[in-house]
Amino acid sequence: MDLNDLLAREDCLPSTPKVLALLHAELGQHAPDLRKICQLFGGDPAIAASLLRRANHQGGALSGRVGGVSEALALLSLAQVRAVVGAASVGTTFATIPGVNLQQFW
């Protein structure tokens, strides 16, 4: 399976539980550290793809042009970022994806 095809599937890739837990903790802070959030998103291709999809969908005039995690975080509200993380948490219940070694992918 081609990487672009894999990343285009919204319901396909689960995120690492550790990254999700760290994101939940940081986003639960009174004043979340956006640098730390950016690093956490950058360390997990599945959740980064979800964030970019959301930012490009929300972007209006920028639609389809948001190419980085930091750009997406600047465009989206914290509530929208929390929604991305919450939705990704549901995806961690899937154990495998046929033809993909998730440990190697992460």
N, C-alpha and C positions, 0 to 999 in steps of 0.2 A: 504494500500500500504506500503510495506517495505521501510524503510529509504534509504537503499542502492539502491533500484530500483528507488526511487524518485530522488536521487542525480545523478544517472546514465543518466537520461534524460536531454540532453543538452538544449532543448527548453522549459522545463517545469517550472522551478522555477524562478519567478521574484525576484529581489532584492528590498530592501526597498529604496524608493526614497531618503530618508535623507542620507543614507550611500553613495549612488551613487553621490549625490550632494557634499558631503564632499570629496569623492575620486576625483571627477573632479576638485574641488578647489585645493586640495593638489597636484595633478599631474600637475596642471597648474602653479605651483610655479617654479621659476628659479632653486631652489635647494629643491626638495620635501623631506620631512622628512620620511624616510623609516620606522621608528618605528611607526609613526602615520598611515602610509599606512597599515602596518602590523596589527595594532589594528583594523582599519576600516574593512579590509578584514576578520579578525577573528570574527567580530561582525555580520557577515551576511553569513549564511551557503550557500546560493545560489551562491553568487559571489566568495566565498572561493572555492567552488567546481569547478567553471569555471576556476579559476586561477590554481588550482591543475591539472585539466584536461589539460590545455594548457602547464603547466610545464612538465607534464609527457609525453606529446606528443612531446615536443621539446627536452626532456632530453637526447636523444641519449643513451649513456651507462647507464644513470640513469633512463631511461624510466620505468615508473611504480613504481619507488622507492621514488619519491618526495611525502612526506606525510604531510608536514606542510607549512603554508603560508610563513614563513620566508625563508624556503628552496626555495620555488617557486620564491620569490622575488629576491633571490640571483642568481638564474639561468636565469631569464628572463630579457630582457632589459626594460627600462621605456616605450619604444614605444609598446612593447608587452603587458605590464601591462595596458597601456592606451587603447589598443585594447580590452582587456578583459572588462574593465569598459565601454567602448563605446558599446560593444555588449550587455552587461547586461542592459544598459539603454533602449534598444529596448524592452527587456523583461518586463519592468514595465508596458507596455500598457495592458497586460493581467490581467483581474480583478480577476479571480478565477481559481482554479484547482480542478476538481471534487474529492471529498473525502479528501481534505486537508484544514484545517483551517490555512491559511497563517499567521494570527496574532499570533496564538499559536506557529506555526513552527518557526517564527522569534524570 
